[in-house]
């Protein structure tokens, strides 16, 4: 029998900064989230908003978006979803 999928983790964007290769996000997540470097997620309500986690802390993660080149394009979007595989 296959193991059931872990529920997704919801987080909130704390900061977004432009970089030469996209946008760097700092995201607040709940403690005990079980996230790992290399996992991917998306900004809720924004198309083509995928990101990949680059650093994991207890309640904060860093991620890089390469499909969006300006933090201004995030607008008021602050919620993210990360699916654990």
trRosetta pair geometry for C-beta under 8 A, 3 or more apart (Angstrom, degrees):
i j d omega theta_ij theta_ji phi_ij phi_ji
5 83 7.9 -16 175 -171 124 100
5 84 7.5 154 -180 81 80 78
5 85 7.7 -35 -138 -127 99 41
6 34 6.9 -110 -171 97 159 147
6 84 4.1 -22 73 76 130 125
7 84 7.9 37 71 30 32 109
8 81 5.0 16 159 -173 140 97
8 82 6.2 156 -167 75 85 41
8 83 4.8 -45 -103 -93 98 62
8 84 7.1 174 -111 5 43 74
9 29 5.8 26 159 -152 127 120
9 30 7.1 -141 -154 34 102 95
9 33 5.0 58 -128 -158 149 106
9 34 7.5 -175 -59 56 133 84
9 35 6.1 -83 28 -61 161 112
9 41 7.9 -69 69 -99 90 135
9 81 7.4 149 76 -158 46 50
9 82 4.6 -17 60 61 97 100
9 84 6.8 70 -14 -34 101 102
10 29 8.0 159 92 -129 35 77
10 79 6.6 -17 -168 -167 101 97
10 80 7.0 153 -157 81 52 52
10 81 5.8 -23 -100 -100 69 68
10 82 7.9 -175 -78 20 23 74
11 27 4.3 58 136 168 140 112
11 28 5.8 168 -167 79 92 47
11 29 4.2 -45 -98 -85 116 78
11 30 7.9 -135 -93 -7 76 65
11 41 7.8 25 30 164 116 168
11 61 7.3 -61 -124 34 169 111
11 79 7.6 147 81 -157 42 51
11 80 4.8 -19 64 62 90 103
11 81 7.9 173 22 -82 74 24
11 82 6.7 27 0 -6 115 112
12 27 6.8 153 73 -159 33 71
12 28 4.9 -14 59 55 90 102
12 78 5.4 13 -158 152 80 100
12 79 6.3 -31 -104 -99 64 53
12 80 7.3 -175 -84 17 16 86
13 16 5.9 5 179 -48 129 104
13 25 5.6 -74 -128 -156 100 110
13 26 7.4 100 -162 72 61 52
13 27 5.7 -42 -98 -102 49 76
13 28 8.0 -154 -70 15 3 79
13 43 7.2 8 -46 -118 132 106
13 74 7.1 -102 109 -179 174 149
13 77 7.5 59 14 115 141 69
13 78 4.7 -130 41 -148 95 61
13 79 7.7 -90 -2 -36 88 14
13 80 6.3 100 -50 -26 86 113
14 26 4.7 -57 63 102 106 97
14 27 6.5 174 4 -107 88 18
14 28 5.1 95 -51 -30 113 98
14 60 7.1 -37 9 -127 147 109
15 25 7.3 162 87 -155 53 46
15 26 4.6 23 48 38 91 111
16 23 5.5 3 -173 177 99 119
16 24 7.2 159 -154 80 48 49
16 25 5.3 -11 -103 -103 79 71
16 26 7.8 -143 -66 22 42 68
16 71 3.9 152 124 -139 107 114
16 74 5.5 73 55 6 177 157
17 23 6.9 154 75 -159 34 69
17 24 4.9 -17 62 58 90 99
17 71 6.1 -21 -103 -53 11 145
18 23 6.1 -44 -102 -105 45 72
18 24 7.9 15 101 16 3 82
18 69 7.2 40 -139 160 99 58
18 70 5.8 -11 -96 -125 117 51
18 71 5.4 -112 -51 -9 74 98
19 22 6.1 2 61 64 95 54
19 23 6.8 153 18 -111 84 19
19 24 5.1 69 -24 -25 125 104
19 64 7.5 -55 45 -133 141 101
21 64 7.2 10 99 -175 103 127
21 66 6.0 -28 153 -119 87 92
22 64 5.6 94 79 176 132 86
22 65 4.8 -163 168 92 121 56
22 66 4.1 -94 -66 -103 144 41
22 67 7.2 41 -126 21 118 32
22 68 6.6 77 -157 71 86 54
22 69 6.0 -88 -116 -104 43 50
23 64 7.4 153 79 -157 45 52
23 65 4.4 -4 55 54 94 110
23 68 5.5 -19 0 94 126 96
23 69 7.1 160 -39 -156 87 12
23 70 7.0 8 -72 107 114 7
23 71 5.0 138 -133 -76 122 72
23 74 7.3 160 175 -40 167 118
24 54 8.0 -54 -136 31 91 144
24 62 6.6 -12 -174 -170 96 101
24 63 7.5 154 -159 81 51 43
24 64 5.9 -24 -103 -102 64 71
24 65 7.9 -150 -68 21 20 76
25 51 6.1 -21 21 -141 134 164
25 62 6.9 153 83 -159 56 50
25 63 4.6 -15 60 62 106 92
25 64 7.5 -167 18 -78 81 22
25 65 6.5 65 -22 -18 112 103
25 80 7.7 103 158 -61 155 153
26 60 6.1 -5 -176 -170 93 113
26 61 7.6 167 -154 84 49 40
26 62 5.7 -25 -101 -101 66 71
27 60 6.8 147 76 -156 46 61
27 61 5.0 -18 61 61 100 87
27 62 7.6 165 17 -94 81 21
27 63 6.1 18 -6 5 123 117
27 80 5.8 -48 -132 36 137 145
28 59 6.2 1 -153 153 75 88
28 60 5.9 -33 -101 -99 53 73
29 33 4.6 14 141 -74 125 157
29 35 6.6 4 129 -1 171 141
29 59 6.3 -168 65 -164 61 47
29 60 7.1 153 21 -99 81 20
29 61 5.8 26 -2 -3 128 107
29 82 7.6 -25 -108 22 135 136
30 33 5.5 135 71 -73 71 93
30 59 7.3 -38 -163 -129 13 82
31 58 5.9 -2 -119 168 87 89
31 59 5.5 -35 -71 -81 75 91
34 84 6.1 12 109 -106 112 153
35 39 5.6 -117 -160 41 85 149
35 53 6.2 175 163 -98 117 169
35 56 5.6 -171 100 -123 94 125
35 61 6.0 -46 102 -78 147 148
35 82 6.1 16 -110 125 125 151
35 84 7.0 -122 -97 -88 61 102
36 39 5.5 106 62 -25 69 110
36 53 7.1 135 100 85 35 142
36 56 6.3 -62 -130 -38 26 157
37 53 5.5 -138 -127 112 38 99
37 54 6.5 25 -141 -164 94 18
37 55 6.6 12 -98 -93 105 24
37 56 5.7 -120 -52 -12 74 107
38 52 6.6 -19 -147 -175 32 104
38 53 6.4 -36 25 66 22 89
39 52 7.4 161 86 -153 31 62
39 53 4.9 20 56 16 78 126
39 82 6.0 67 131 -175 122 113
39 83 7.8 -160 -176 75 108 52
39 84 6.7 -29 -135 -108 143 57
39 85 7.3 179 -126 11 95 94
40 50 6.0 1 -178 -170 117 101
40 51 6.6 165 -153 85 70 43
40 52 5.1 -35 -97 -98 82 66
40 53 7.3 -139 -80 -4 31 79
40 82 7.3 180 108 -139 30 80
40 83 7.6 -7 80 48 72 86
41 50 7.3 159 88 -149 33 59
41 51 5.7 -18 64 60 78 90
41 53 7.3 62 1 -46 105 93
41 63 7.0 -57 43 -129 108 161
41 80 5.3 64 139 168 132 109
41 81 5.8 -175 -161 93 100 43
41 82 3.5 -55 -83 -93 127 71
41 83 6.9 155 -103 8 70 63
42 46 7.6 -167 169 67 91 84
42 49 5.0 93 -165 89 81 91
42 50 5.3 -39 -94 -93 84 54
42 51 7.1 156 -96 14 33 78
42 80 6.7 175 89 -152 34 78
42 81 6.0 -8 57 57 80 86
43 46 4.5 -3 96 43 110 124
43 49 3.8 -91 39 161 96 139
43 51 7.3 71 -34 -13 85 116
43 65 7.7 -7 -22 -91 117 143
43 74 6.4 -110 -158 -132 164 96
43 77 5.1 74 164 140 118 132
43 79 7.4 114 -164 81 61 50
43 80 5.4 -48 -103 -97 50 83
44 77 6.8 -175 72 -161 62 104
44 79 4.3 -27 37 96 128 101
44 80 6.4 -161 -12 -100 85 24
44 81 5.8 83 -65 -14 100 100
45 77 5.4 -162 75 -116 108 113
45 79 7.3 70 7 58 110 103
46 49 3.9 81 97 -56 104 145
46 68 8.0 -3 151 -64 132 149
46 73 7.8 112 -159 139 133 87
46 74 6.8 -45 -86 -132 165 56
46 75 7.8 171 -92 33 121 105
46 77 5.0 -22 -38 -86 123 173
48 67 4.7 -137 166 147 96 139
48 68 6.9 136 116 -56 95 89
49 65 6.8 -36 -165 -133 55 133
49 67 7.1 -131 -93 75 20 124
49 68 6.5 12 -115 -25 63 132
49 74 7.9 101 -132 -110 120 78
49 77 7.6 -80 -132 130 157 158
50 65 7.0 145 90 -131 45 82
50 67 6.0 70 47 5 85 134
51 63 4.2 68 148 151 127 124
51 64 6.2 164 -158 78 89 31
51 65 4.4 -55 -92 -77 95 76
51 80 7.6 -38 36 -142 129 136
52 63 6.2 166 80 -157 30 87
52 64 5.8 -20 58 57 83 84
52 66 7.9 5 12 -7 107 104
53 56 6.3 37 166 -66 129 91
53 61 5.3 -42 -137 175 109 130
53 62 7.2 108 -159 79 63 49
53 63 5.0 -49 -98 -96 46 91
53 82 7.3 47 -50 -133 121 139
54 62 5.0 -55 66 103 96 98
54 63 6.0 153 5 -113 85 29
54 64 5.4 61 -37 -15 129 101
55 61 6.5 168 88 -160 60 59
55 62 4.1 28 44 37 103 111
56 61 5.2 -11 -112 -113 58 96
57 60 4.5 7 60 62 124 79
57 61 6.5 -164 27 -78 73 46
65 68 5.0 -6 136 44 130 94
68 73 5.0 -146 -162 78 118 137
68 74 7.2 106 141 -58 157 77
69 73 7.7 71 53 1 54 138
70 73 5.0 102 77 -12 88 99
71 74 5.7 -33 -173 9 56 117
72 75 7.5 44 166 -65 50 50
74 77 5.0 -119 -179 56 75 100
